[in-house]
């Protein structure tokens, strides 16, 4: 007995030391303006391998994963949690690897490792979910979609799918919200005992969309080419296999009508288990309609009143870099994170369906967090923008791989003399703010952080981790 008691004391001391180191290093990094989102978690993990399991004990955890929309969906859910009065915390900085998740739990625990909150809302990287799910007591999991993303890191799209599938095996008691319109995501339901809540969009979003290459043209079961009753974007929509019968499930939470898709917001009719609501979504773009319906599904699972959940979609603040707006000099600028063909094409759809004049700024980096393989830009439909280039007063190009982006735009149909390569972000922002023509800023992940830091020196925008 004494041996087990001593072992328990040592484990508690190890956890306390890990929390102390994590909190202290995080505080120092934040004082330095660095955020402290991953390194503290790395240090804690070296001290206590089970630190996440200890810190999350007794907490009702909601996890958001999938390729596109994790951060925005999380912010929508967070607003519903806030309005419903839940005692929660979230990793709103977007640090969604295991170490970032550990850091945010430590930040919201006592020095003894006891969490102060009943609920946690965690955005989780698809690959990291395989490990994080071993430790987290997940009440609700939402899988937004699965698209081709960062080939150098994720490899084939089935690797992402299998990582999520393996993660789900660790949380058999969780309710899983699945995108009925994504043939890859929907296939997860066939191999798990979990209760499933289906969400989706029952109608097309745009009359005309950017030309897109499908990431899943063939049936995941029998390899026959899918037939679509309608498409929303990418490979999402009313898919069905004419050979084996695998098809889209009727969603429990669904957009049944798209009333308006504007430059700043969308209006839809949302059915939640048969109850219809007119919903205003406080962000533009078809992809944000999907984020909203996913958030509504999670709110239902967690037990939040439908009216509160619907109201949250009209009132939430977007995550950093996700349609964030800034006043730069005389210009109103909107930052739209881009990281893969499907997401980029949705930003292009948004710009193409706005008939006003504007400036465009493309920022392409190839650091690890962006994905070092940038060949994906050749699958983006820049030709749609080139066909409307009379609307664009300036076309600015920046980032580590600015020359590669300029080359891609040239082949899309932009004359070289229209492309302005501006390598310094300070000069880029000067160019954007030189007149009052609105601008769309389209950075990849690390370019977004660098550019946003520069914007932070000019405006009172909050730090990304706040």
Phi and psi in degrees as a GROMACS rama.xvg file:
@    title "Ramachandran Plot"
@    xaxis  label "Phi"
@    yaxis  label "Psi"
@TYPE xy
-61.9304  -36.4227  UNK-2
-63.3252  -44.1613  UNK-3
-67.8933  -36.5088  UNK-4
-64.2098  -44.3328  UNK-5
-63.0618  -39.8993  UNK-6
-64.4057  -40.0692  UNK-7
-64.2673  -40.7752  UNK-8
-63.5777  -42.3771  UNK-9
-62.8759  -40.1665  UNK-10
-64.8753  -41.4189  UNK-11
-65.2189  -40.1073  UNK-12
-64.9879  -38.0913  UNK-13
-63.1107  -43.1856  UNK-14
-64.0466  -44.0171  UNK-15
-61.8014  -41.5229  UNK-16
-64.6365  -42.4105  UNK-17
-61.9652  -42.8674  UNK-18
-64.0518  -43.6884  UNK-19
-59.2475  -48.0714  UNK-20
-63.8675  -40.998  UNK-21
-65.2789  -47.0458  UNK-22
-63.8464  -45.8982  UNK-23
-65.356  -46.6593  UNK-24
-66.118  -36.4027  UNK-25
-64.4311  -41.1628  UNK-26
-63.8807  -41.4865  UNK-27
-63.6387  -45.3563  UNK-28
-64.7504  -37.8172  UNK-29
-67.1965  -36.7936  UNK-30
-63.0525  -30.0675  UNK-31
-85.9207  0.833845  UNK-32
76.5948  20.9927  UNK-33
-97.1611  -11.6653  UNK-34
94.0974  -45.8293  UNK-35
64.0015  48.395  UNK-36
-101.867  -19.3418  UNK-37
-126.644  -45.4682  UNK-38
-56.8641  -44.7211  UNK-39
-57.1929  -38.8906  UNK-40
-66.0916  -37.5499  UNK-41
-61.6584  -44.0298  UNK-42
-64.8707  -42.9061  UNK-43
-63.3164  -39.4478  UNK-44
-66.7442  -32.7529  UNK-45
-66.7415  -31.6436  UNK-46
-81.7179  -41.9632  UNK-47
-138.199  108.068  UNK-48
-65.2421  -24.0005  UNK-49
-105.047  21.846  UNK-50
-57.7361  -39.7494  UNK-51
-67.0296  -39.3144  UNK-52
-63.1024  -38.6317  UNK-53
-68.1609  -44.8763  UNK-54
-72.9874  -26.8752  UNK-55
-94.5459  2.63527  UNK-56
-58.902  125.546  UNK-57
83.4419  0.318864  UNK-58
-94.5143  139.11  UNK-59
-86.1394  111.653  UNK-60
-106.32  129.694  UNK-61
-106.904  128.268  UNK-62
-115.756  134.88  UNK-63
-115.667  122.615  UNK-64
-138.296  177.885  UNK-65
123.353  169.078  UNK-66
-73.5081  -54.5998  UNK-67
-114.195  137.028  UNK-68
97.1972  6.41542  UNK-69
-59.2347  -49.4575  UNK-70
-66.4343  -46.0026  UNK-71
-66.395  -43.229  UNK-72
-58.8667  -41.6546  UNK-73
-62.3667  -40.1155  UNK-74
-67.6997  -35.4459  UNK-75
-64.2894  -45.3191  UNK-76
-63.9348  -41.1167  UNK-77
-58.5765  -40.5832  UNK-78
-64.1301  -38.1092  UNK-79
-65.8597  -41.6254  UNK-80
-58.9807  -45.1749  UNK-81
-63.0757  -48.9039  UNK-82
-66.5589  -27.9123  UNK-83
-82.4231  -6.92222  UNK-84
80.2293  19.573  UNK-85
-71.7595  145.266  UNK-86
-87.6133  99.9559  UNK-87
-137.798  167.668  UNK-88
-140.092  164.922  UNK-89
-145.795  153.536  UNK-90
-88.0915  68.1784  UNK-91
-70.2023  -11.3458  UNK-92
-70.3323  -16.8073  UNK-93
86.9506  6.58391  UNK-94
-74.6935  93.431  UNK-95
-111.262  13.4684  UNK-96
-86.9009  172.299  UNK-97
-54.5155  -44.1023  UNK-98
-66.6528  -37.2126  UNK-99
-66.6006  -37.533  UNK-100
-67.7268  -41.0643  UNK-101
-59.9191  -43.7476  UNK-102
-61.6125  -41.3544  UNK-103
-72.4213  -33.178  UNK-104
-66.5884  -43.0907  UNK-105
-62.1633  -38.3508  UNK-106
-61.8798  -28.5441  UNK-107
-108.545  17.6168  UNK-108
-112.013  162.274  UNK-109
-72.5974  171.52  UNK-110
-63.1536  -22.9311  UNK-111
-85.4335  -3.08399  UNK-112
93.46  13.5329  UNK-113
-93.9642  124.081  UNK-114
-70.5652  137.754  UNK-115
-86.5804  -3.00469  UNK-116
-122.766  153.594  UNK-117
-84.7079  -27.5307  UNK-118
-128.108  148.797  UNK-119
-132.091  138.657  UNK-120
-114.876  112.19  UNK-121
-121.033  117.259  UNK-122
-79.3109  129.689  UNK-123
-132.056  128.348  UNK-124
-54.9506  142.846  UNK-125
-59.2993  -44.8353  UNK-126
-69.9304  -38.0151  UNK-127
-69.5107  -24.2271  UNK-128
-60.1245  -31.6664  UNK-129
-55.1667  -39.4732  UNK-130
-91.9673  -43.9303  UNK-131
-59.4757  -34.0862  UNK-132
-66.4774  -17.6505  UNK-133
-68.7074  -24.1014  UNK-134
-110.554  -24.3244  UNK-135
-89.0993  132.911  UNK-136
-81.1688  80.635  UNK-137
-76.5805  124.75  UNK-138
-88.7902  -41.1186  UNK-139
-141.614  132.841  UNK-140
-120.38  133.955  UNK-141
-118.654  131.039  UNK-142
-112.223  107.664  UNK-143
-67.4809  -51.5185  UNK-144
-175.658  169.911  UNK-145
-134.4  117.925  UNK-146
-127.295  163.785  UNK-147
-64.336  129.996  UNK-148
-157.506  127.845  UNK-149
49.5943  72.0609  UNK-150
-58.3536  -32.361  UNK-151
-68.5781  -23.4063  UNK-152
-103.823  -44.585  UNK-153
-94.3472  -22.2306  UNK-154
69.892  -144.206  UNK-155
-63.6778  153.339  UNK-156
-61.8952  -27.6935  UNK-157
-67.4897  -24.0731  UNK-158
-65.4751  -41.3522  UNK-159
-63.3756  -46.1495  UNK-160
-58.9966  -44.2402  UNK-161
-70.2692  -31.2885  UNK-162
-63.9173  -43.5534  UNK-163
-67.3648  -41.3092  UNK-164
-61.009  -43.3975  UNK-165
-64.0093  -41.0628  UNK-166
-60.3643  -38.0517  UNK-167
-65.1481  -29.061  UNK-168
-62.7988  -20.5467  UNK-169
-86.4973  -8.44465  UNK-170
-131.138  60.3158  UNK-171
-64.4982  -18.7942  UNK-172
-92.486  -6.02421  UNK-173
-76.2256  147.651  UNK-174
-85.4817  131.935  UNK-175
-111.405  123.748  UNK-176
-95.5667  118.592  UNK-177
-118.089  143.522  UNK-178
-75.8778  109.095  UNK-179
-66.0954  -21.3636  UNK-180
-86.2281  -12.1392  UNK-181
-99.8003  111.745  UNK-182
-61.2306  -30.0575  UNK-183
-73.609  -50.2812  UNK-184
-60.54  -44.1739  UNK-185
-61.4498  -28.5313  UNK-186
-66.7403  -17.7879  UNK-187
-62.2143  -29.1331  UNK-188
-64.1392  -23.746  UNK-189
-75.8742  -9.23794  UNK-190
-126.91  22.9453  UNK-191
-141.262  150.666  UNK-192
-85.8538  -5.5796  UNK-193
-64.7747  152.599  UNK-194
-68.4769  137.271  UNK-195
-117.327  133.643  UNK-196
-112.103  122.237  UNK-197
-93.5111  139.289  UNK-198
-131.713  157.752  UNK-199
179.333  -173.968  UNK-200
-123.827  119.454  UNK-201
-84.6321  -4.03495  UNK-202
-137.913  160.003  UNK-203
-61.9072  151.553  UNK-204
-94.1137  -45.6865  UNK-205
-115.3  151.22  UNK-206
-70.5129  -41.8388  UNK-207
-128.81  136.863  UNK-208
-126.923  163.557  UNK-209
-60.211  147.94  UNK-210
-69.2226  127.014  UNK-211
-130.879  142.81  UNK-212
-85.1496  129.948  UNK-213
-74.4625  135.523  UNK-214
-83.7874  -8.90605  UNK-215
-147.607  67.9732  UNK-216
-77.0613  -18.4391  UNK-217
-116.399  148.238  UNK-218
-56.203  129.78  UNK-219
-69.3858  -15.5828  UNK-220
-96.8732  -44.1095  UNK-221
-125.404  0.818737  UNK-222
71.2625  11.6862  UNK-223
-78.5814  146.504  UNK-224
-67.5575  134.208  UNK-225
-67.2967  151.662  UNK-226
-109.404  139.499  UNK-227
-114.929  131.098  UNK-228
-75.1161  -30.5254  UNK-229
-163.548  162.157  UNK-230
-129.19  147.326  UNK-231
-103.602  -61.8304  UNK-232
-161.355  157.024  UNK-233
56.8472  -130.09  UNK-234
-100.685  15.2457  UNK-235
-86.651  143.86  UNK-236
147.844  -158.416  UNK-237
-85.6517  72.2127  UNK-238
-81.5102  151.885  UNK-239
-157.955  145.13  UNK-240
-95.8576  122.06  UNK-241
-72.3609  -11.1081  UNK-242
-98.2108  -57.9852  UNK-243
-97.8473  -11.5649  UNK-244
90.7687  -2.70724  UNK-245
-61.003  130.19  UNK-246
-154.684  171.7  UNK-247
-61.1459  134.716  UNK-248
-84.555  149.375  UNK-249
-70.2123  120.102  UNK-250
-74.5056  150.668  UNK-251
-79.4563  -33.3438  UNK-252
-122.58  117.05  UNK-253
-147.157  146.162  UNK-254
-81.4355  120.442  UNK-255
-102.568  -13.6226  UNK-256
-153.85  135.183  UNK-257
-104.064  105.433  UNK-258
-80.3189  -37.36  UNK-259
-159.304  139.56  UNK-260
-125.883  101.872  UNK-261
-103.594  -175.456  UNK-262
-74.2744  -18.9913  UNK-263
-122.509  -15.1383  UNK-264
-164.091  174.885  UNK-265
-135.472  152.933  UNK-266
-124.662  128.444  UNK-267
-139.628  166.842  UNK-268
-104.866  124.706  UNK-269
-116.093  124.835  UNK-270
-100.394  123.436  UNK-271
-113.302  101.27  UNK-272
50.2804  46.1813  UNK-273
90.6991  -7.08183  UNK-274
-99.9038  120.757  UNK-275
-88.4895  140.213  UNK-276
-135.545  136.317  UNK-277
-83.0298  123.292  UNK-278
-123.83  132.041  UNK-279
-102.042  123.969  UNK-280
-104.164  121.513  UNK-281
-81.4003  38.7382  UNK-282
-155.055  149.847  UNK-283
-85.3598  167.962  UNK-284
99.1951  142.886  UNK-285
-63.5632  -34.7804  UNK-286
-64.6615  -30.331  UNK-287
-76.1601  -20.5115  UNK-288
-64.4726  -42.3978  UNK-289
-63.3565  -42.3828  UNK-290
-59.8438  -39.2488  UNK-291
-67.0811  -43.8084  UNK-292
-69.3944  -32.0415  UNK-293
-64.5889  -43.4716  UNK-294
-62.7383  -38.5065  UNK-295
-64.742  -37.3882  UNK-296
-64.1961  -43.4598  UNK-297
-63.599  -43.6967  UNK-298
-57.3725  -39.9034  UNK-299
-63.3865  -44.9047  UNK-300
-63.2507  -41.7563  UNK-301
-74.2468  -18.4362  UNK-302
97.9522  21.647  UNK-303
-82.644  137.564  UNK-304
-54.8855  137.74  UNK-305
-60.2165  -39.1019  UNK-306
-65.7717  -36.9828  UNK-307
-65.6756  -44.2369  UNK-308
-62.9775  -42.6975  UNK-309
-66.1747  -42.8073  UNK-310
-62.6929  -33.2716  UNK-311
-64.1657  -31.6999  UNK-312
-67.9868  -24.4263  UNK-313
-88.8081  -16.2388  UNK-314
-116.754  -9.70164  UNK-315
-69.981  157.516  UNK-316
-97.9115  135.823  UNK-317
-66.4167  154.721  UNK-318
-71.4397  160.205  UNK-319
-61.421  132.612  UNK-320
81.5141  -6.05251  UNK-321
-105.088  85.1193  UNK-322
66.0809  22.0713  UNK-323
-63.2921  143.539  UNK-324
-114.815  141.613  UNK-325
-134.664  148.719  UNK-326
-97.2434  109.234  UNK-327
-113.982  104.472  UNK-328
61.2098  -123.033  UNK-329
-89.6026  -1.74939  UNK-330
-106.354  140.21  UNK-331
-93.3417  116.207  UNK-332
-115.447  144.244  UNK-333
-119.525  127.656  UNK-334
-97.4168  126.909  UNK-335
-125.078  105.145  UNK-336
-60.0895  134.77  UNK-337
-128.915  138.769  UNK-338
-148.253  -6.25912  UNK-339
-159.837  167.907  UNK-340
-58.3527  -43.1236  UNK-341
-63.5213  -45.5236  UNK-342
-67.296  -40.8973  UNK-343
-63.9269  -41.3006  UNK-344
-64.0865  -30.1322  UNK-345
-70.9986  -35.8432  UNK-346
-64.9291  -40.5915  UNK-347
-62.5304  -41.0406  UNK-348
-57.2333  -43.469  UNK-349
-61.3151  -47.607  UNK-350
-65.8637  -41.8606  UNK-351
-65.574  -28.5633  UNK-352
-91.6659  3.36975  UNK-353
-101.53  122.634  UNK-354
-92.0939  7.07999  UNK-355
-87.3707  166.475  UNK-356
-78.1983  151.886  UNK-357
-163.527  169.522  UNK-358
-102.247  149.381  UNK-359
-119.184  139.266  UNK-360
-133.723  120.743  UNK-361
-107.36  128.964  UNK-362
-127.758  111.117  UNK-363
-114.963  119.01  UNK-364
-114.905  161.724  UNK-365
-131.793  33.9639  UNK-366
-75.3983  173.489  UNK-367
-54.9577  -45.6678  UNK-368
-68.5884  -19.6863  UNK-369
-84.9935  -28.3989  UNK-370
100.511  120.679  UNK-371
-77.1994  -17.3373  UNK-372
-91.9232  111.569  UNK-373
-101.366  13.8517  UNK-374
-62.1748  -17.9284  UNK-375
-61.9382  -22.4326  UNK-376
-64.4613  -19.7233  UNK-377
-77.7123  -10.2416  UNK-378
-98.8761  4.80161  UNK-379
-91.7656  141.187  UNK-380
-85.6845  66.1245  UNK-381
-67.5572  -18.6706  UNK-382
-59.3847  -32.8832  UNK-383
-61.8802  -40.0826  UNK-384
-70.5021  -40.4464  UNK-385
-60.0718  -33.727  UNK-386
-69.1212  -17.6845  UNK-387
-112.587  18.1375  UNK-388
-63.8272  -14.1251  UNK-389
-63.198  -22.8288  UNK-390
-76.1529  -19.3716  UNK-391
-99.3189  114.586  UNK-392
-73.1738  -30.6637  UNK-393
-145.925  145.672  UNK-394
-124.163  104.598  UNK-395
-102.977  141.849  UNK-396
-131.256  133.024  UNK-397
-148.564  -173.714  UNK-398
99.0639  170.706  UNK-399
-58.2104  -37.1554  UNK-400
-110.252  42.3795  UNK-401
-58.0958  -39.7648  UNK-402
-63.9536  -38.6402  UNK-403
-66.662  -39.5924  UNK-404
-65.9372  -41.2285  UNK-405
-61.8559  -39.8332  UNK-406
-62.868  -42.7498  UNK-407
-63.3807  -41.2154  UNK-408
-66.3783  -35.7652  UNK-409
-60.303  -46.9996  UNK-410
-70.9489  -20.2348  UNK-411
-74.9091  -20.019  UNK-412
124.803  5.0351  UNK-413
-84.123  123.733  UNK-414
-61.2483  144.145  UNK-415
-57.9313  -34.5315  UNK-416
-72.2169  -7.0743  UNK-417
-92.0033  -15.9585  UNK-418
-92.4686  120  UNK-419
-106.38  109.346  UNK-420
-85.3125  117.686  UNK-421
-124.356  104.395  UNK-422
-80.3524  -30.2876  UNK-423
-89.0122  127.763  UNK-424
-64.6212  -32.6727  UNK-425
-61.2172  -44.9164  UNK-426
-68.0604  -34.352  UNK-427
-62.2923  -45.6051  UNK-428
-67.1755  -33.4129  UNK-429
-61.0306  -42.7636  UNK-430
-66.1971  -41.0699  UNK-431
-63.2091  -42.0089  UNK-432
-88.6172  7.94336  UNK-433
-70.0829  -23.3873  UNK-434
-145.479  177.207  UNK-435
-90.5903  9.10892  UNK-436
-67.6452  126.437  UNK-437
-62.4201  158.09  UNK-438
-133.978  147.235  UNK-439
-108.844  120.595  UNK-440
-101.702  123.329  UNK-441
-122.234  84.077  UNK-442
-97.223  152.231  UNK-443
-77.4841  179.673  UNK-444
-58.1038  -56.9275  UNK-445
-72.5334  -28.5543  UNK-446
-64.693  -34.8514  UNK-447
-61.9433  -44.9939  UNK-448
-63.5571  -45.6348  UNK-449
-63.4111  -45.817  UNK-450
-66.448  -40.1286  UNK-451
-66.649  -35.6044  UNK-452
-60.7317  -41.3575  UNK-453
-67.0714  -39.202  UNK-454
-63.5077  -37.048  UNK-455
-61.2871  -27.9961  UNK-456
-74.724  -19.3659  UNK-457
-103.05  -20.4161  UNK-458
-131.086  179.876  UNK-459
-99.6251  26.4968  UNK-460
-62.0698  143.878  UNK-461
-67.7932  153.632  UNK-462
-64.1723  153.407  UNK-463
-62.1682  -24.3231  UNK-464
-92.4867  3.65853  UNK-465
